[in-house]
Each structure stands twice: as C-alpha cells, then as structure tokens.
Amino acid sequence: MSNQIRAIIFDLDGVIVHTDRYHYQAWKALADRLGIHFDESINNRLRGVSRLESLSIILEGNELSALPPGEKTALATEKNETYKQLLQAMTPADLSGEVKETLDALRQRGYRLAIGSSSRNARLILDKIGLDGFFDEISDGNNIENSKPDPEVFLKAAEFLKISPEACAVVEDADAGVEAAHRAGMKAAAMGDAVRYGHGDWNLQTFRDLLSLFP
C-alpha cells in the first residue's frame, strides 16, 4: 500500500457526490425569505463549514446577525429542512460510475474506507445514492463539535477505524478540509476547488487518479 497508508477518508459533498446545488437552493430560499442578498460567491465560502457558521457568513453585515442563538438555530433548521426535501430527489444515478468503480477497486486492494464530513445529513445522502453500509466507518456532523479546518472529524474517523492518523489519507475538495487533514497528521489528496490552493500532498485531476496514488 502507498506510503504505508491503510485507510482513506473521504469528504462527501463535492468528492463522492455533488450536492452543492441543493445547498445553494436551500440557502437561497432562506435568504430570499429574509430579504438578504445571497449568490454563488457567498455560497462558495460555505464549503466544509458547519450549518450555523454558514448562517453567520450569510448574515454578515446584516442586522439579523445580532439575533439570539435560539433564533439563529431555528433559521439553520429551516434551511436544513428545505435541503432534506431537495435531497429526496437524489437517486443512485447521482453517483458516477467512475467514483463507484474507484471505491470498489480501492476496497479490493485492501484499503479501509471512511467518510469524514461536516454534514449532519451524510447518512441520508449515502442512502439516497446507494452507498448505505458501503463505508467501514462514518464520521460526520452528528459526532463532532468543531467544523473543518479543525481536525476533529478526521481524527474521529481514524478512531472509529482503529487506525493511526499517520496511516490515513484524506480526499478533499475544500482547502479547509486539506488543512484539517494536515492538522490531524494525515496526508491530503486535493481535488476540485482545493487544487488551486496548492496545499494538498497530491492533486487529483479525476477521482480515478486515486488508483495511481494507492496501488
């Protein structure tokens, strides 16, 4: 196995499957209801960020930013309910053949596979795309207190796998996730938006490139 890597931990959104459009639609619906400007550039700042932290970004410079914590939680919950309704439209067709074939090949090569996502909806998404029960372990927003770039979600995944952090590699599309991996003592394979920051130990052009990294 590559460099003694025994386990690979995957971010979910933007790596295994793309749910960005659903997040955007749900936040946009909330922002429109509140009369707050929200666009793609603001949405891009929400990658890998927790729900309440995302809401804080959206409310920046608005008087609603002074709302008490309980009301902010209610707004974040409203967004999540909209998001979950949108997720109902997902099917196994949303999982690309390239991703599934690559995951299957990595498993056949003996790697342990886990999810490390800040999302509280990770299990729902995996179920909708036909990957329920596929991963050895899942560390998500339901078992952490701190979002990326804090390394907690990845350290928890390694703990669940019973594998040392140094023997884990992370696949991430957000720079905050790459930073979290490094802070956890893990190597990081950057893909998508994370590649342009140049902080990954490896840069992926396609998901299938993982097969070259982890023979």
C-alpha positions in Angstrom: 0.0 0.0 0.0 1.1 3.5 -0.8 3.5 5.0 1.8 2.0 2.7 4.5 -1.4 4.3 4.0 -4.0 1.8 5.3 -7.2 3.9 5.2 -8.7 6.6 3.0 -11.1 9.1 4.5 -13.4 10.9 2.0 -15.2 14.1 2.3 -18.7 13.6 1.0 -20.1 16.8 -0.7 -18.0 17.6 -3.8 -16.0 14.4 -3.5 -18.2 11.3 -3.5 -21.3 13.1 -4.8 -22.2 16.7 -5.6 -24.9 18.3 -3.5 -23.8 21.9 -3.9 -26.8 22.8 -5.9 -29.1 21.6 -3.2 -27.3 23.6 -0.5 -27.3 26.6 -2.7 -31.1 26.3 -3.4 -31.9 25.8 0.3 -29.8 28.8 1.5 -31.1 30.9 -1.3 -34.7 30.2 -0.3 -33.9 31.2 3.2 -32.0 34.4 2.2 -34.8 35.4 -0.2 -37.4 35.0 2.6 -35.3 37.2 4.9 -34.6 39.7 2.2 -30.8 39.1 2.3 -28.5 39.1 -0.7 -27.1 35.6 -1.5 -25.2 34.5 -4.6 -22.7 31.9 -5.8 -19.7 33.7 -4.4 -21.1 33.7 -0.9 -22.1 30.1 -1.3 -18.5 29.2 -2.2 -17.4 30.4 1.2 -19.6 27.8 2.9 -17.7 24.8 1.7 -16.9 22.5 4.5 -18.4 24.9 7.1 -21.0 23.9 9.6 -24.6 25.0 9.3 -24.5 27.6 12.0 -21.2 29.0 10.8 -22.6 29.2 7.3 -25.6 31.1 8.6 -23.2 33.6 10.3 -21.4 34.1 6.9 -24.8 34.8 5.2 -25.9 37.2 7.9 -22.6 39.2 7.9 -23.3 42.9 7.8 -27.0 42.4 8.3 -28.9 43.4 11.4 -30.1 39.8 11.7 -26.6 38.9 12.7 -27.5 40.1 16.2 -30.3 37.5 16.5 -30.1 35.4 19.7 -28.7 31.9 19.3 -32.1 30.2 19.5 -33.5 32.2 16.6 -30.3 31.5 14.5 -30.7 27.8 15.3 -34.3 28.0 14.1 -33.2 29.6 10.8 -30.5 27.0 10.3 -33.0 24.2 10.9 -35.4 25.8 8.4 -32.6 25.7 5.8 -31.8 22.1 6.6 -35.5 21.0 6.3 -35.6 22.6 2.8 -32.3 20.9 2.0 -33.5 17.5 3.1 -36.6 17.9 1.0 -34.4 18.6 -2.1 -32.3 15.6 -1.3 -35.3 13.3 -1.7 -34.8 13.8 -5.5 -31.4 12.1 -5.3 -31.0 8.6 -6.6 -28.1 6.1 -7.3 -27.8 7.8 -10.7 -26.3 10.8 -8.8 -23.3 8.6 -8.0 -20.9 8.5 -11.0 -19.7 5.2 -12.4 -16.1 6.5 -12.0 -16.5 7.1 -8.3 -18.2 3.7 -7.6 -15.6 1.8 -9.7 -12.7 3.5 -8.0 -14.1 2.9 -4.5 -14.7 -0.7 -5.3 -11.1 -1.1 -6.6 -9.6 0.6 -3.5 -11.6 -1.8 -1.3 -10.4 -4.8 -3.3 -6.8 -3.5 -2.8 -7.3 -3.8 1.0 -7.8 -0.2 2.0 -10.3 0.7 4.7 -12.7 3.4 3.6 -14.4 6.0 5.7 -16.4 9.2 5.3 -15.3 12.4 7.1 -17.9 15.1 6.5 -19.2 18.1 8.5 -22.7 17.3 7.2 -25.3 16.0 9.6 -27.1 14.5 6.5 -24.2 12.3 5.4 -26.1 9.0 6.1 -29.2 10.2 4.3 -27.2 11.2 1.2 -25.3 7.9 1.2 -28.6 6.0 1.4 -30.1 8.0 -1.4 -27.2 7.3 -3.8 -27.0 3.6 -2.9 -23.9 3.6 -0.6 -25.7 2.8 2.6 -23.5 0.4 4.5 -20.7 0.7 2.0 -18.1 2.6 4.1 -16.4 1.0 7.0 -17.0 4.0 9.2 -18.7 7.4 9.1 -17.6 10.4 11.0 -20.0 13.4 10.4 -21.6 16.4 11.8 -23.5 14.3 14.3 -20.4 13.2 16.2 -18.3 16.4 16.2 -18.3 19.7 17.8 -15.9 21.6 15.6 -16.0 22.0 11.8 -13.1 22.0 9.4 -10.3 23.2 9.5 -10.5 21.7 12.9 -9.2 18.1 12.5 -11.8 16.6 14.8 -13.9 14.9 12.0 -10.9 13.1 10.6 -9.4 12.2 13.9 -12.8 10.7 14.9 -12.8 8.7 11.6 -9.4 7.3 12.4 -10.5 6.5 15.9 -13.6 4.6 14.6 -11.4 2.8 12.1 -8.9 1.9 14.9 -6.1 3.1 12.6 -3.4 5.7 13.5 -3.8 9.1 11.8 -0.4 8.7 10.1 -1.7 5.7 8.3 -4.8 7.6 6.9 -5.1 9.7 3.8 -7.9 12.2 3.2 -9.6 13.2 -0.1 -11.0 16.7 0.0 -12.3 19.4 -2.4 -12.1 22.2 0.1 -9.0 24.0 1.3 -10.3 24.0 4.9 -10.6 20.2 4.6 -7.0 19.9 3.4 -5.9 22.0 6.4 -7.9 19.8 8.7 -6.3 16.7 7.3 -2.8 18.1 7.9 -3.7 19.2 11.4 -4.8 15.6 12.0 -1.4 14.4 10.9 -2.7 12.9 7.7 -1.8 13.2 4.0 -4.3 15.0 1.8 -5.3 14.4 -1.8 -6.9 17.7 -3.1 -9.5 17.7 -5.9 -11.8 20.2 -7.4 -11.7 23.7 -5.8 -8.9 22.6 -3.3 -6.4 22.0 -6.1 -6.0 25.7 -6.9 -4.7 26.5 -3.4 -1.8 24.1 -3.8 -1.8 22.8 -0.2 -2.6 19.2 -1.0 0.1 16.5 -0.8 -1.3 15.2 -4.1 -3.6 16.9 -6.7 -6.2 14.9 -8.5 -7.5 15.8 -11.9 -10.1 13.0 -11.7 -11.4 10.8 -8.9 -9.8 7.8 -10.8 -6.4 9.2 -10.1 -6.6 7.7 -6.7 -5.9 4.3 -8.2 -2.4 5.6 -9.2 -1.8 7.0 -5.7 -2.9 3.9 -3.9 -1.9 0.8 -5.8 
